């Protein structure tokens, strides 16, 4: 009868390599997001250790903390360029060491992020 109005729909089934590519992209994106979260939290923890150091120097009082930071800032501004460069270099080394120690303390979480915990996918 109305054969002109019949619509035959075919569902496109993606090929195997397309499914594998989508899975690989999804897995890579998931690992990248988890790793960026780990990296952000480790960086924030390293910055927190630096703030804790200045709090400790100031006897854990706000006045002591801000006076230590002001002292460091005024001495940094009044120093010549060579001393500033030396201080910035030492500060980078200390920051990298602090980050490294915290990263070592959190290495198990990093391994859990990078190593797949599930078996092979079904389907």
C-alpha positions as CSV (number, residue, x, y, z in Angstrom):
1,X,0.0,0.0,0.0
2,X,1.9,3.0,1.2
3,X,5.3,1.6,0.5
4,X,6.6,5.1,-0.3
5,X,6.1,6.2,3.4
6,X,7.9,3.3,5.0
7,X,11.2,4.4,6.4
8,X,13.8,1.9,6.9
9,X,16.2,2.9,9.6
10,X,19.5,1.2,10.0
11,X,21.4,1.7,13.1
12,X,25.1,2.3,12.4
13,X,27.2,0.0,14.4
14,X,30.6,1.5,15.0
15,X,33.5,-0.6,13.9
16,X,35.7,-2.3,16.5
17,X,38.5,0.1,16.0
18,X,36.2,3.1,16.5
19,X,34.9,1.6,19.8
20,X,38.5,0.9,20.9
21,X,39.5,4.4,20.0
22,X,36.6,5.9,22.0
23,X,37.4,3.7,25.0
24,X,41.1,4.7,24.8
25,X,40.2,8.4,24.6
26,X,37.7,8.1,27.5
27,X,40.3,6.2,29.6
28,X,43.0,8.7,28.8
29,X,40.7,11.6,29.7
30,X,39.8,9.9,33.0
31,X,43.4,9.3,34.0
32,X,44.3,12.9,32.9
33,X,41.6,14.3,35.1
34,X,42.5,12.2,38.1
35,X,46.2,13.0,37.7
36,X,45.5,16.7,37.4
37,X,43.5,16.5,40.7
38,X,46.4,14.7,42.3
39,X,48.8,17.3,41.0
40,X,46.6,20.2,42.2
41,X,46.2,18.7,45.7
42,X,49.9,18.0,46.1
43,X,50.8,21.5,45.0
44,X,48.3,23.0,47.5
45,X,49.7,20.8,50.2
46,X,53.2,22.1,49.4
47,X,52.0,25.7,49.5
48,X,50.3,24.9,52.8
49,X,53.6,23.6,54.3
50,X,55.1,27.0,53.3
51,X,52.4,28.9,55.1
52,X,52.7,26.6,58.1
53,X,56.5,27.4,58.2
54,X,55.7,31.2,58.4
55,X,53.0,30.5,61.0
56,X,55.6,28.5,63.0
57,X,58.1,31.4,62.8
58,X,55.4,33.8,64.1
59,X,54.5,31.6,67.1
60,X,51.2,30.6,65.4
61,X,49.7,34.1,65.8
62,X,48.4,36.3,63.0
63,X,50.5,39.2,64.1
64,X,53.7,37.1,64.1
65,X,52.8,35.5,60.8
66,X,52.3,38.8,59.0
67,X,55.3,40.4,60.6
68,X,57.5,37.6,59.3
69,X,56.0,37.9,55.8
70,X,56.5,41.7,56.0
71,X,60.1,41.3,57.1
72,X,60.8,38.9,54.2
73,X,59.1,41.2,51.7
74,X,60.9,44.3,52.9
75,X,64.3,42.6,52.8
76,X,63.6,41.1,49.4
77,X,62.6,44.5,47.9
78,X,65.7,46.3,49.4
79,X,68.1,43.6,48.1
80,X,70.2,44.1,44.9
81,X,69.5,42.0,41.8
82,X,72.1,39.4,42.5
83,X,70.8,38.6,45.9
84,X,67.3,38.5,44.7
85,X,68.2,36.0,42.0
86,X,70.1,33.9,44.5
87,X,67.1,34.0,46.9
88,X,64.6,33.1,44.1
89,X,66.9,30.1,43.1
90,X,67.0,28.9,46.7
91,X,63.3,29.3,47.0
92,X,62.7,27.2,43.9
93,X,64.9,24.4,45.2
94,X,63.1,24.4,48.6
95,X,59.7,24.5,46.9
96,X,60.7,21.5,44.7
97,X,62.0,19.6,47.7
98,X,58.8,20.2,49.6
99,X,56.7,19.2,46.6
100,X,58.9,16.1,46.2
101,X,58.5,15.0,49.8
102,X,54.7,15.4,49.7
103,X,54.6,13.6,46.3
104,X,56.5,10.7,47.9
105,X,54.1,10.6,50.7
106,X,51.2,10.4,48.2
107,X,52.8,8.0,45.7
108,X,50.4,5.2,46.4
109,X,47.5,7.3,45.3
110,X,49.4,8.2,42.1
111,X,50.0,4.6,41.4
112,X,46.3,3.8,42.0
113,X,45.4,6.5,39.4
114,X,47.9,5.3,36.8
115,X,47.4,1.6,37.0
116,X,44.1,0.3,35.9
117,X,42.2,-1.4,38.7
118,X,39.5,-3.1,36.6
119,X,39.9,-6.1,34.4
120,X,39.1,-6.3,30.7
121,X,35.9,-4.8,29.5
122,X,33.1,-6.9,28.5
123,X,30.9,-5.9,25.5
